[in-house]
Amino acid sequence: MIANIVSKNSVSVSHDFNVVDSMDKIIHGLPTLIIGIDLTESLYPDFNVLDICVEDNVYWTFKKTEKRDNYNNDLNWFITKVYSDLLNETSYVFIDLIQYKKQTLIKIIRKIHNLKNIVTFVHNNMVYLYGEKIIFGLDLKLVKYMGMDVTKIKHKIKNISNDFLNSKEILIEYKDIVDTLNGKIRIIPYLYSIRNEQNNITSFFHIPRTN
């Protein structure tokens, strides 16, 4: 999960958001949007109705039945902000095979090999490797231009990756998010990592039902 939305009514958003009907059910530490003026007032009696920010990392908006335009605009703003902040908390390193010195490339390769739980996404000629809040980008056209074997490079990357994503379905699954971020596809392996980690936690704590 990447953020909380507190609402007494259903909200149509990505499964990345923790949608709950009470502040008691939020995941603390995540950005939170409260929907509904009455609900917000019951939680923050002295809040400023003209300010979307209630307190640090907590925001509010009207319900759809109260002010539809405000609701739609503020919800879209919150979603965009959360994904943008998520992308901004990562470092992006483009592996420039032409400009970087040999020593720099060696350091990058060592860093990649030392990463834990690498998630790789391949799209067209770009390869994005994510691990430990760092996204590395490699242009396969540049690899070919430098006289290296693209197939061997991809094979090596696949061998060090915990997850290697290269299907069109992956891009379709994350299309709306990528559109929200103006086409910044490099966030996909990071989001996949978050979702996968969440699924693993859920599976770990799941207790099978017994008859």
Buried (B, 14 or more C-beta within 10 A) or exposed (E): BBBBBBBEEEBEBBEBBBBBEEBEEBEEEBBBBBBBBEBBBEBBEEBEEEEBEBEEBBBBBBBBEEBEEBBEEBBEBBBBBBBBEBBEEBEBBBBBBEEBEEEEEEEBEEBBEEBEEBBBBBBEEBBBBBBEEBBBBBBBEBBEEEEEEEEEBBEEBBEBBEBBBEEEEBBEBBEEBBEBBEEBBBBBBBBBBBBBEBEEEEEEEEEEEEE
